[in-house]
């Protein structure tokens, strides 16, 4: 399984409002049956090759009070494969939702 995870931050406290327009603009769809304020699920279905390939995307809160989130991208492709659709989708998404260094440490000193 190909799997990529990174962290980001948003200006809004609503994942749906923050990311749906960006994802849809890049050809990634949000299924009608999935809308949850704590998580955002999306799918990218490739029609480039003869086999139908699908990449899943899950954006969820890591620290909602500070608007920090996790972006997970995965597919059924072998992780060791050189050029996976998962990696291509990651490049597309990370250009729209940039990775950030996020400290998950709640200690204020």
Beta strands, then each sheet from edge to edge (+ up, - down):
strand 1: 2-9
strand 2: 39-46
strand 3: 53-63
strand 4: 68-75
sheet 1: 1+ 4- 3+ 2-
end
